[in-house]
Amino acid sequence: MSLSSAFSVKSEKGHVNAAFDDNSNGDSKEICKLDVKENGSVASSKSLTHSERASQSHDQQNWDSPIEFLLSCISMSVGLGNIWRFPYVAYENGGGAFLIPYLIVLAFIGRPLYFLEMILGQFSSSGCVKVWSVVPFFKGIGYAQAFASWCVVTYYCVLMALAFFYLFASFQAVLPWTECDPEWATEKCYSSSMANLSMFNLTSENVSSAEEYFYIYVLKKSPDMDSGLGVPDWRLTLCLLLCWILVFATLVKGISSSGKVAYFTALFPYVVLITLLIRGATLPGAGDGMLYFITPVWEKVLTPEVWYAAVTQCFFSLSVGFGPIVFFASYNPFRHPIYRDSTIISFADTGTSVLAGVTIFAILGNLSYTSGKPIDEVVKSGTGLAFVSYPEAISKFDFAPQFFSVLFFLMLITLAVGSAAGLAGCPISLMCDILPHVPRWIVTAAVCAVSFLIGLVYVTPAGQYILDLVDYFGGGFVIYFVVVATVAAIFWIYGLEQFAKDIRFMLGFGLGIYWKFTWSIFIAVALVVIFVYAMIVFEPLKTDNGEYYPPSVMAAGWTIATFAILQIPGWGAYVVYKQKDGTFAERFKKSFRSSNKWGPKNPKIKEEWQAYNAQTVRFSWIPNPKWISRRTRAQVPDVELSPDSQSNR
């Protein structure tokens, strides 16, 4: 038997730490640490397995600065969900009729959920699976989140690939979507670059060159699914490969690399979006489009479909329920002021969505003015709206439209990178926990490669239909169950009062009735009611021809949703099975109690937290008016906080 060993010595703060790594057999590596003090005494520490070392490698990573965490969250939350998804969902649901429910949902569901996930990640310094040591039975929530994130990121990168396609096309002397090219244009096509088309006899059947360019030339979209998926387009395939290489490069070193990228991905889009808004607002008819966006249609406001769409968009916009927020917050110092960050991000997200909506509807108002069509009929609704309306506006720039086109699609790419990096980080982190022996870069490469292969489905002629299917079932549908289960587990099982104590210990201030009411009652009840009503009126998805998706395709969608949802009871049953001793009823009850792994990762902080919990402290629902001055240090009576408490590692 061969023996391979390594010996290292590190001197720090009056101690000499010696580590001996015995690598004699290939299946189990352990480390024996010796603490040699200056007085000559020797203390040995517990041996560490590879799994524990993997956990320590997570602990050793931190954001280089608080601004990197903030910008990374902004880059993830303020992304394609705002610029791409929000405008077309608002357009499908009546503009102003959608805006009111959306703002209400953001205030009473989105913002509380965002703060909740930040707290869970920062308090435990754990990812979306390990965080469920708080209520082990609900461990499957983390797996469901990772699966949903993976579903969404596979098509997010396809949207990035489309942006790359348009970016490369923008370097031509004439933007190709501004004119009706006989190679792909139909007889119904009219040029998007014309300033005023009201003098022409256009009918509702006429289509702009920007729209035909996207659906016919870029996507080669089939009108239905009768002929199957088709073959992936080679041009989009290469763009998709480029996207996943970019995501891999962003994530390969973990937060140390993604944090630096966030400086650009979080700030650059606002420059471009404001430029487009200024240009869009100066176009004829833009005012009518903006009024359409902010004027509610009260009959639609009361329909469950609009509220269901508002909640789903809120989840996508803020990225709540998908896991990345927990993942990002887990790398924060224990007493980082996340209340401030969550407030900034929530308002930035809402403002960006409204900004994107006003920009899109200004362009739609101009299209209505020039074509003579009503605003709700001016373009084809759906996921391609942003790739029709924004290029339409760019084509009307009098000065250097190619330059602004390059800027805009660079913006989309940077938004997509931020969103994709956050979403892909969740399944990658999960796989790293499952496979601690495998280097992170190999896990990242494997996840990116498999995701690329899955993404090929979306670049087929019928791929957009599959994208809509995965968007509905793999994203929004699953996240409803995940969020309701999360709220129930934390506030109905772990306990609202205990959670409030944890927050006070970590952040140094109590929470008011707004947070406690939304967390413990409103979110769960509202989501269940909206979901049930939406399912009662549910209709299968339709193709461009108005035909329902084939039963086999809808069955695939239900399979995706069912697989994700079953992770919760499935892993719950496994946790019950793994409990030691006692009857089934006793093991079942034990699986709902926090494990000894729950709590702060730093041992000294954890001791202080346990001592704090041992005290009888009752909290009022009335917020503490002095929280601002004490928010960076918990007020723990009779418990002295050590200097190490300022770090969670």
N, C-alpha and C positions, 0 to 999 in steps of 0.2 A: 504494500500500500504506500503510495507516494504521499508525502506531506508537503503542503504548500502553505506558508504562513507569512504574515506581515506584521511588523511591530512598529508602532509609531508613538512618539512622545510629544506632548503639547504642554507647555507651561502657561498658566493663566491665573492671575489673582492669587498668587501665593500657593498654588497647587500645581502638582505635576500629574497630568492625566496620561496614563499609558494604556494603549489599546492593542490587544493581540487578536488578530483575525485568523482563526483556524479554518483553512479551506481544504481539509483533508479529504472530505467526500463532497461530491457535487450536489447533494440534495439538501443539505442543511448547513447554513453558515451561521455562526454565532460570534459575538464579540464579547470579550471579557474586559472590562474597564477597571483600572486600578487608580485610585486617587491617593497619590503620595504627598502628604502634607509636609510643610517645612520642618516640623518637629520630628519627622521620621516615621510617624504612624501611617499605616496603610489601610485604606478602605476599598473594598471591591464593590462594584455595582452589578446589578442584575444583567445577565447575558441578554443580548438583543437578537431576535430573529430577523430574517429579511423583511417580514411584514412590518415589524416594529420600526426597522430602519427606514422602510418606505414611508411610514407615518412621520418619522422624524424629518425626512427630507422635505415633506410638506411643511412641517413646522418651521424649518429653517428658511423657507421662502417668505418674504414680505414684500409689499410694495416699496419701491425705493423712496417714494414720497407720497403724502396723502393726496396730492393733486393727481397722481397717476391713477389711484383708485377711483377718484371722482370722474376723471375724464374717460376711464375705461367703462364705467357704468353708463356715462352719457353716450359714449360711442356704441355701446351695446343696445341701450334702450332707445336712444334717439337714432334710429337707423331706417332700414327699408320699411319697417312697420309704419313709420310716419310718412315717408316720401312716396313709397310705392303702394302700400296696402290701404292706408287711411283714405286717400282720395277716391279709389275705386269702390270701397265699401260705402263711403258717404254718397257717392254717385248712385250706387245701386239702391240705396235706402232713402233717397229723396233729399239729399243735401241738408238743409236746415232741420228736416225731420229727424235726421240722424245725429246732428251736432248736439242737441239738447240732451238726449239720453247718454251720449258719449261723455259729456262733461259731468253729468251726475254720477255715472259709473266710475269715472276717474276719481271723483272726490270721495265717494263712499265705499268703493271696492278696490280700485287700483292702488291708490296711495297707501291705505292701510296694509294691503298685502305686500307692497314693496318694502315698507318699513319692517314688517314681520319677517320677511326672508333675510333682510340685512341683519336683523337681531340674531336670528338662528345661526347664521354663518359666523358672525363675529363672536358671539358668546361661546360657541363650541369649537371654533377653528376647524370645522369639519365640512366636507363636501355634502352633496345632496343625498347620499346614502348613509354615511356614518353619522350625520346629524340626527338620524332617527333613533339613536340610543336614548333620546328623550322619551319616546314611546315605541319600543322595539317592534310591537305588532304591526306598526305602519311603516316598517322598513321598505316595503314595496313601493311606497310613494316615490322614493328616490330613483328606483329602477324605471318606474313609469315616466318620471320626468326626463330621465336620460334618453329613453326611447322616443318620447315626443320631441325632445330637442334634436335628436338625430334625424327624425322624419322631416322636421322643418328645415334644418341646415342643408339637407340634400337638395331641396329646391331653392333655398336662398342662394346657393352658389350658382344655380342655373340662371337666376336673375342677374347675378354678377357677370356670368358669361355673356348674357345679352347686352349688358352695358359695355363689355369689352368689344363685342361685335360692332356696336354703334360707335365706340371710341375709334376703332380702326377705320371705319367708314367716314369719320369726320375729317380725315386728312385729304379728302378728295377736293378738287377744284370747285365742284358743285355738290352740295350735300345731296346724297342720292334719294332721300325721301321727299325732297322739295319739288320734284318733277315726276310726271307720269312716264316712266320708262316702258316702252313697248315690250321689253323682255318679261315684265311681270304685271304690268298694269292692265286693268280691264277697261271696257268701254265706259264704265260708270265713274272712272277716276277723274278727279280734278286736282290741279296743282295746288299744293299747300302754300307755295311762295307768293301766290297772287294776293295783292293787298285787299281787294274788295271783289267778292264774287256775287254780290246781291244783284248785279246787272244781268247775270246769266240766269237762264231758266233751269235752275237746279231743283231736283225733286228729292224726296226722302231716300230714294234709292242711290243717289250719288254718294261717293265715298272719297275722302281726301287721299292724296298720294301718300301721306304719312301713315295712314291706317292700312292701306293696301301693301305698302312696303313692309310693314311689320308682320302682318298676318300671312301674306303671300310669299314675299321674297325671303324674309328672315326665318320665320317659323315654318313656312310651307304647311300651314295648319290645314288639316282635313276638316270638312264640314261635319263629320260624324265619326263614329267608331266602328262602322260596319266592316271596314277593310282592315281592322286591327291597328296595332300601334305604328307599324312601318319601321323604317331603318333610321337610326340616328344620323342627323345631319353632320357631315364631317367638319364643317366650319365651326359650328357650335360646340362640337366635341373637343376641338382643339382649344377653344376659348374656355370650356369647362375645365380641361386639364390645367390650363394656366391658372385658373381660379384656385384649384385645390393645392397647387404648388405654392401659391401665395398664402393660403390659409396655413399650410404646413410650416412655412417659414415664420409665420407670425406666432405659432403655438409651440414650436419645437423646444424652446427653452423655458416654457411656462410663462408666468407673469412677468419675468424679467425682460422678456422680449415684447409681449403684448402690451405692457404698460407704456413702453416708449412709443409704440405705434399709435397709441391713443391720443398723443399730443396732436397729431395731424388729423386722424380720422374723426375726432370729436369737434374740431373747430373749423376746418376747411369747408364743410358742407354749408355752413351758414352764409359764408361769403357768396357762394354761387346761388343759393336759394333766394337770397335777398335781391341779387342782381336780376334773376328771372322774374321775381315779383314786380320789381320796378318796371321792367319791360312789359310784362303782361298787363299791368294796371294801366299802361298808356295806350293799349290797343282799343280800337272801337268795339263797343259792346261788352267790355270787360266788367263794367259796373253791374250790368244785368246778371252776369255770372256770379259775382260776389254776393249780390242780393239773394240769389237762388241758394247760395251756400249758407247764409245766416238767417234766412226766413223760414220759420218752421211751418210744416204742414201738419196741423194738429191731429188730423185723422190718422196719419201714419205714426205719429209719436206714440200713440196708445197701442200700437200693434206689437205683439210679442216678438215677431221676426226682427224688428228694428232694435229692440232691447237685447235680443240674443246676439245680433251683429255687433252692437255697441260693447257688450261684455267681451266677446271674442276679440274684437279689435283692441280693447284695453289690455288684454293679456298679451297680445302680440306686440303692441306698442311699447309697453313697459318691460316685456319679457318676464312677467311674473308667472309662476307656476312651472317654468321650464327648467329651473335649477341654476342658471348662471349667476344669479344674484347671490345665492348662498355660497356658491363657489368663489366668487370675487371677494365677498365680505369675509370669508374665512381666512384671508391673508392679511387682515387688518390687525393692528395692535388692539389689545382687549378693550381699552377705553377710548378708542377713536370715536369722535362725535358723529355717529351715523345719522342722528336725527337731522342735523344740518344738511348732510349730503342727500338724504332721501327727499328732503323738501326741495333742494335745488334741482335734483334730477326729475322729480315729478312735475315741477313747473316748466322745466326745460322741455320735457317730453310733450306736455300739453301745448306749449307755445309753438313747438316745431310742427306738430300735427295741424294746428290751426293755420300756421304760416304756409305749410304745403297745401292745405285745402284751399285757402284763398288764392294761392298761385294757380292751382289747377283749374279752379272754377272761373278765374279771370280769363284763362285761355279758352275754356269751354264757352264762355260768354262771347268771346271774339269769333269762335268757330260758328256759333249760332248766328251771329250778326252777318258773317260773310256767306254762309251757306243758306240762310233762311230757314233752318230747321229749329225746332224747340230745343232747349238746352238738354232735356232728358232724352233726346233722340240723336244728338249731334255726333256721338261716337258710340262704338260698340262697348258696352260695359264689360268689366272683367279684369283679370290680372294684367292685361296689356294696356290698360288705360294710360299709365304713366309713360309707356313707350310710344304712345301716340300723341298725347297732349303736350308733353314737354318738347319733343322734337318739332311739333307744330309751332310752338312759340319761338323756338330757336330759328326756324326757317324765316321768321318775319323780322329778324334783326337786320337793320340796314347796314350795320358796320360789322364786318368780320364774323359772320355767323359760324364759320368753322372754329374760330377761337372759342366762342362761347359754348359751342357744342362739345369741344374737347374738355372744357372746364366742367360742364354739367355731367358728362359721363364719367369723368374722373371722380366727381363728387359721389355719384351712385356707387362706384367701385369702392371708395373709401368707406361709405356707409355700410356696404355689404360686407367688407372685411371686418369691420367692428362687430356687426351683428353675428356673422358666421364664426368669428373667433370666440365670442362668448358662448354661443350655442354649442359649438363643437367641443369646447373645453369641458362641458359637463360629461358626455360619454367618454371622452379621453381620460378624465380624472377617475371615472368609475373603473375603466379598464386597467388603469395603473394600480388601483387598489386591489383589483382581482388578481393581477399578474405582477406582484411586487418585484419578482426576479428579472423582469424584462425592462430594459432601459426605456425611459420615457419617449425618446425619439423614435424608437421602433414601434411603440404603441401608437404614437401620433401618426406615423407614416402608414401603418396598417389601417387605422380608422379613416384617414383621408383617401387611401386607395380604394377601400370598399365603398366609401361614399361617392367617389367619382364613378364607379361602375354602376351604382344605383342611379346616379344622376343621368346616365345615358338614356334612361326611359323618358325623361322629360324633354329631351331634344329630338324626339321622334315627331312625325306629323301629328299624331294624336297625343303627344306628351302634355300639352296644356290641360287636357281633360284629366289626366292623371294627377297633374299638379293641383288642380282644383279639388280633386278627391282627397289627396293626402293633406292638403291645407284644411279641409273640413273635418275629416275624421282623425288624422294623426296629430293635428294641432288643436283647434278649438274644442272639438268634442271631448277629447281626452282630458284637457286641462280643466274643464268644468269639474270632473270627478276628482282630479288631483287637488284642486283648491279647496273643495268642500271637505275632502278627507283631511287635508292639512289643518284647516280651521277647527274641525271636530277633534282631531287628535291633540292639538296644542291647548285649546281653550276649554274643551269639555272633558278631557281625560287628564292631561298634565295639570290643567287648572289655570284659570285666568289670574287668580290671586298669586299663585306661585310664579307665573310668568311675569307679572308686574313686579314682584320682588326681585327677580333676576335682572330685569331692566334697571331697577333702581340701584342694584348693586353694581352693574356694569357702567351705567351712564350717569348715575348720581341724581336722577330726578324721577318723579312719578308721572304717570300718564293720566290724562283727563277722560271725561265721559265719552268724548268723540271716539277715541281709540278703542276703549273697552266695549262700547256699544256696537261699533262696526265689526270688531273682531269676534265677539262672543255671540252676537245675534244677527245683525243685519246681513253680513256677507253670505252666510250659509243659507239663511231663509230666502234672500233675494235670488241667489243663484239657483236654488232648487226650484223656486216658482217659475223663473224665466225659462229654465231648461225644460221643465215639464210642459209648459205652454208651447214652447218651440217644437218639442217632439210631437205634440198633438197635431200641429199643423204642418208637420214635416212632409216635404215632397222630395223624391229622388232628384238628383242633379240632372241638368239638361245640357245637351250639346248646342252648337250654334244653329242647328236646324230646328231646334225646339223639341227634339226627341229626348226621351229619358235615357240615362245611361243604361247599358245592358245590365241585366240582373247579376251576371257574373262579376262585373266591375263593381257594382254596389256591394256585392258580397265581400269582395276584397277590401273595400273600405270598412265595412263592419268588422271584418277580421282584424284589421289593423287596430281599430278602437278597442275591440274586445281583448286582444292580446295585451295591450297596454294597461287596461283597467284591471285585468285579472292578476297583474303583478301585485296589487295591494293585498287581496285575500290570499293569494298563493304564498307570498313571502310571510304573511301573517301566520299561516298554518305551519310553515317551516320553523318560525321562531317558537311557536308553541311546542312543536315536536322536539326542539333542541333544549327546552327547559329541563333542568335536572330535578329529580325528586318530586314527590307529591302526586296527587291524583290529577286527572285531566283538568278538573275545574280549577285546582290550585295552580297548575302550570299555565292555564289560560289567563287567569287573573294576573299572574306574575309577568306575563308577556306585555301587559299594559302599564307596567311600572318602569320608571326610568332605570336604566342599567347603571352600574358603577362607572361606566365610561362617559356618562353625560356630565357636562359641566365644563368649566374653563380648562384648557390644555395645560397651562402653566400650573405646576403642582402647588406653589405657594398661594397663587390666586384661588385655586380650588379649595385649599384648606380654609382660606378666609371666607369663601362663599359658603362652605358647609357650616362654618361657625355662625355666619350671618343667618342662614336658614334655621339654625337651632334656636334662634331668638323668636319670641312671639311678637311679631310686628304686623299691625293691621294698617291697610292703606285705604285712604279715601278716594272716591272717584273724582274728587275735586283736584285739579292740577296744582302743583306747587308753583307759586308765582316767582320763586327765586331760582328756578331750574337753570337759568342761563348762567348764573354766576358759579354754579356747582356742577355743571354737566360733565366736567372732565375728571371728577373724582367722586366715587360713591360715598355717601354718608352712612357709615356703618357703625352704630353705637357699640362701644366697648370692644371693638375689634380693630387692632392696629394694622394698617396696610403696610406691607413691606415695600421697599423701593422697587422690587421686581414686578410689583403690580402694575407698573406703567407699561409693561410689555406682556403680551399673551404667550410668548414663547419661552 
